[in-house]
Amino acid sequence: MELRSFSAAVITVALGAAGLAATAPAATAAGVTATSVKSASSNGTTVTVSTYDQLTGSTHEDLFPSVISVSVAVPAAYRYYSAYGAPRTAEVEWIATASSAGDPGCVLASRDSLGEGNGGANWTDVLYKDTDPGSCTVTVDVWATRRVEGHPAASYDANIRVQVPLKYVAQAFFTDVKTSRTSVTKGGIVTMSGILKYDDAYGLRSASVLGGAPLHVEETTSSPTNPAAKWRQVATIKTASTGAWNVRLKPSRSASYRVVYPGSSIYLGAKTSPSPIIRVTTPAATKLSAPKASLSTVKKGAYTTLSGKAYVKSGSKYKGYAKAKVTVQKKVGTKWKTVKTVTASKSGTWKLKIKATSTATYRTYIKQTSSTKSATSRSIKVTVRR
């Protein structure tokens, strides 16, 4: 299985006195962040623990990233001459045991290492087993001993403990991002939705959803592909436990939108690609002439014809509103009831024949559409005589 490449800083530090610590730079990509390098010494034996990544551009047969390095430097072997005149060398034995505590993801796959040395550095790699983002403290205990028969002054025991913080950072990313429409009438609603996930740097696990994450919704009226475009925050939302999110926008002007996850201490930030420019249109004004009645006074049960004209604004002038849906209404008590909806002609004129059963007041009404505003006419009265 080929693993993803990851460029992490490899930290080196000179072996020093007990308690020596050096802070490493933060990582710039997902994966292991080398948070620190620490050393401790006792009786000439020095233990150095650091975090790094040795998988860049390679594969690992165990599929575990090696992220912790333990270096044990033992002193030169004690050399002395026996009574027989032959030189003899006393070697140093050491045992290193690593463990971790903190985030459940900090699990070590390899724990113990045993070695012998006659001076110089002896290395063991501790494997970081899980790739869940998080942080923990890695503890390395080393016991070193040297025994020189007949020379107790040259013998010693050394017990050394080094603790190093380890942080694993994951990359967040967006999937299934959708925008409901690319044009809307002023005052209309546009919906954006998607899912926020995260992945490890090595490709050892499937992407997981990132729930409860804060997201910023940003808007620009510039070209969204312009690197110099200025984005302003217009809303803040959170992802659901499933990583899903959605936001309802009411654009007041043509603009492009994007959603940004700012990131956290263990998740690198991400942002969606800018949406297409949402074009905002202003509905054209409309108006209606007051309806006319062919007979304004009629006998009960007789017929009269109501007529009128619908107009729509074009530029600075009004013209006939072709095919307008005109609703004829009758006042009943304090409310207006629909009599019938008719379709205007190509020139905007309309007419409706009604049967008069009682004296009544009439008016006409046009509903707002995606391209036109609503309008209401003045009313007229048709009188019925007995």
C-alpha positions, 0 to 999 in steps of 0.5 A: 500500500502506497502512503501519502507523502508528507514533508515534516521537519526532522528535528536534531538536537545536540545531546546535553544535560538533564532537562535540556529541551528545544521547541520545534517549529509547527508543521505546515501540513497534515500529519505529525507535528514535531512539538519538542525534543528533549534530553536527559542524562545520568552517569554519562548516559544520555537519552534523547526523544524527538518526533519526526516522520520517516515515511516521506516518499516511501512505504512502510510494511507495518502501515504505521507511521514512525513518528517517535525516535529514541536515542540512547548514547552510552559512554565509552566502555571502561577499559582496564588491564587485568593482572594477566596484562590482557585488555578487557572491555566492559559493555553497557546494557540498556533497556528503553520502554515507551508508553503514552497517556492522554488522547485515546489515539496516542497508542504505541505499536512498539514498546521495548528495546534492548541493546548493548553498546561500547560507546556512541549512539544506539537507536530504536524507533517507536511506532505511532499506531493510530492516526486519530488527530489529538495530542498526548505525552510520550514517556520513555524510561531507560535503565542502563547498567555497567558492571566491571568485575573487580572495579566497583568505581567503574560500575553504575546504574542509570535510570532516566525518564524523558517525556515529550508531548506529541500532537497529530494534526489532520486535514479538514476538507469539504465534500458534496457542496451545492448551491440551490440557484444562480439567480434570485429575485431581490428578497429571495432565498439561496441555500448552500449545503455540504459536508465537512470531513477530515483525513489523516496525512498517510491515507491509512484510514477512510475520511471521517466527518467533523461534527460540531465545527464552527463555519464562517459564511463569506461573501464577495461582490468582486470576481471570486476567481480574483486572488485580490477579491475581498471577502466579508463574513455574513454568517456563522453556522455549525456542522451537525454530528454528521458533518453536514451543514446548510445555510439560507442566504438572502442576497441583497446584491449580486455576489459569490459565497464560500464557506470557511472552516478556520481550523483548530489545534488539531485540524487544519482549516479548509474552505469551499470553492467560491459559488457561482455569482448569484445574480440578484434581480429587482422585480419590475413594477406593475400597475392596474387600471381601475376596472370598468363595468359595461353596466354600473347599475343592473337588475338583479340577475342581469349580467355586466362585463368588467374590463381593464388593463395591466401594465409593467414598467420597462425602462422609465415607461409602462407598457401593456403587461402581456399574458398577465394573470389578473385576479378579479376580487369582490368585497365581502364584509371586510375581506376580498374574495376571488371571483376569477383569475383571467389571463390578459391579452398580448396588449395587457387588456382583460375582461370578465362577464359576471352575473350581478345578484347584489350590489358589490364592490370589485377590484383587480390584483396581480401577484408578485412573480420572479420578475414582476412586483404585485399590484392592486387596482382601485375599486368600482361599485356595481349597483343592483336594483330590484 
